Amino acid sequence: MSNKLTGLKIEYTKLTSSEKQELKKFINEFDGKSEFEKGQVNENLRKSLGPINSTACPVCGK
């Protein structure tokens, strides 16, 4: 298992039940999209969220 996946699993355990449901819905909808649509979703998320905080991401280190 990769460090990135382990980090995501740890962060998942910290979510509330409603946040977990929201994430599951997002994943199911995302997986049903074409590769082009997935690229658009990824780009839109990165643009709309920008840097979430001033520290490095605990999952990917960026």
N, C-alpha and C positions, 0 to 999 in steps of 0.2 A: 504494500500500500504506500502511495506517495505521501510525502509530508504535507502537501497541499490538501489532499483528501482527508488526512488525519485532522488537520486544522479545521476543515469545514465540518467534520463530524463533531468536534469539540464545540465549535460555535453553535451548531444546531442544538446541542443539548441545553444551551443557555436561552433558547428562544421560548417565548410563552406558547401556549397551545394555539392561540389565534395566529401568531406569527408563523408557526409551523404549518398551519393550514394554508395560509397565504403563500408560503414558499412552495408547498406541494402543488398548489393550483398553478403557480407560475411555471414550475418545472414541467408539469403535464402539458400546459398550453405551449410552452417553448419547444418541447420535444415533438409536438405535432406540426410544427412549422417547417417550411422548406429551408434549405441552407441559405438562400438569399434572405428570407425573412429573419432567420436567426442572426445573420450578420447585421441587419438593420436594427433589431432589438438590442444587440450588444452595443452597437455604436450609439444608439439613443440613450441607453443606460449610462454609458461612460460620459456622454456630453451633458446629460441632465444632472447627474450626481456630482461630477467633478471630484475634487479631493474631498473626501468625507470629513477628514480631520487633518491636523497638521502632522500627525505621527505616521509612521510606516504601517502598512496593512499587516496585521498579525498573521494573516494566512499566507500571503504571497511575498511579503517583505518590500513591496514597492511603495 
